[in-house]
């Protein structure tokens, strides 16, 4: 069987393509997680403690989003609301990371627990 997204040769009973992480439509749970994949728990902890600075998004490879959070926290100090907005944004992403709402990094690889 071949992945409809990247064309990689994949097994018959896999739920996610091991090459690109796209759901194959077979089964209900992922059968393959790269052992070098980023950790969902580490990303969540980074979001809780350093999320306003976008550190968790740098870790996951979402550099554009991370720079936006960093600028909102630093330059946003001028209007005093920027760090609060960035903190709420990071807290929401931390909850999504811990509950499985965010399951992939910027490269499309499934996050490991």
C-alpha positions as CSV (number, residue, x, y, z in Angstrom):
1,X,0.0,0.0,0.0
2,X,1.2,3.5,-0.7
3,X,0.6,6.8,1.1
4,X,-1.8,9.0,-0.8
5,X,0.1,12.1,0.4
6,X,3.8,11.4,-0.1
7,X,3.7,8.1,-2.0
8,X,5.8,6.2,0.5
9,X,5.4,2.4,0.6
10,X,3.6,1.7,3.9
11,X,2.2,-1.5,5.5
12,X,-1.4,-2.7,5.0
13,X,-2.6,-2.0,8.6
14,X,-1.0,1.3,9.6
15,X,-3.2,4.2,10.6
16,X,-0.5,6.9,9.9
17,X,2.2,7.1,7.2
18,X,5.6,6.6,8.9
19,X,7.1,9.0,6.3
20,X,4.9,12.0,6.5
21,X,2.5,11.3,9.4
22,X,-0.7,11.6,7.3
23,X,-3.7,9.5,8.4
24,X,-4.3,6.6,6.1
25,X,-7.9,6.0,7.0
26,X,-7.2,2.5,8.2
27,X,-7.4,1.6,11.9
28,X,-8.0,4.0,14.7
29,X,-4.7,4.5,16.5
30,X,-1.2,5.3,15.1
31,X,1.0,2.3,14.9
32,X,4.3,4.1,14.3
33,X,5.9,7.0,16.1
34,X,9.5,8.0,15.3
35,X,11.7,7.3,18.3
36,X,13.5,10.6,17.6
37,X,10.1,12.5,17.5
38,X,9.6,15.5,19.7
39,X,7.9,14.9,23.1
40,X,4.4,16.2,23.6
41,X,5.0,16.4,27.4
42,X,8.2,18.4,27.0
43,X,6.4,20.8,24.6
44,X,3.6,21.2,27.1
45,X,5.9,21.9,30.0
46,X,7.8,24.5,27.9
47,X,4.4,26.0,27.0
48,X,3.4,26.3,30.7
49,X,6.7,27.8,31.9
50,X,8.1,29.7,28.9
51,X,5.1,29.8,26.6
52,X,4.8,33.6,26.5
53,X,8.2,33.6,24.8
54,X,7.2,31.0,22.3
55,X,9.8,28.5,23.4
56,X,7.5,25.5,22.9
57,X,6.8,26.5,19.3
58,X,10.5,26.9,18.6
59,X,10.9,23.4,20.0
60,X,8.2,22.0,17.7
61,X,9.5,23.9,14.7
62,X,6.7,26.4,14.4
63,X,9.1,29.3,14.1
64,X,6.7,31.9,12.6
65,X,4.3,31.3,15.5
66,X,7.1,31.4,18.0
67,X,8.5,34.7,16.7
68,X,5.0,36.2,16.9
69,X,4.7,35.1,20.6
70,X,8.2,36.4,21.3
71,X,7.5,39.8,19.7
72,X,4.1,40.0,21.4
73,X,5.7,39.4,24.8
74,X,8.7,41.8,24.3
75,X,7.4,44.6,22.2
76,X,3.9,44.2,23.6
77,X,5.3,45.4,26.9
78,X,4.8,48.9,25.5
79,X,1.0,48.5,25.5
80,X,1.1,46.2,28.7
81,X,-1.4,43.8,27.3
82,X,1.0,41.9,25.0
83,X,2.5,39.5,27.6
84,X,-0.9,38.7,28.9
85,X,-2.2,37.8,25.5
86,X,0.9,35.7,24.7
87,X,0.5,34.0,28.1
88,X,-3.1,33.1,27.5
89,X,-2.2,31.9,24.0
90,X,0.6,29.7,25.4
91,X,-1.7,28.3,28.2
92,X,-4.3,27.3,25.6
93,X,-1.6,25.5,23.5
94,X,-0.3,23.8,26.7
95,X,-3.7,22.4,27.3
96,X,-4.0,21.3,23.7
97,X,-0.6,19.6,23.9
98,X,-1.5,17.7,27.1
99,X,-4.9,16.6,25.9
100,X,-3.7,15.6,22.4
101,X,-5.2,18.5,20.5
102,X,-1.8,19.2,19.0
103,X,-0.4,15.9,17.8
104,X,2.2,16.8,15.1
105,X,5.3,19.0,14.9
106,X,6.0,21.4,12.1
107,X,7.5,18.6,10.0
108,X,4.3,16.6,10.3
109,X,5.8,14.0,12.5
110,X,3.6,12.5,15.2
111,X,4.6,13.7,18.7
112,X,5.6,11.0,21.2
113,X,4.2,10.9,24.7
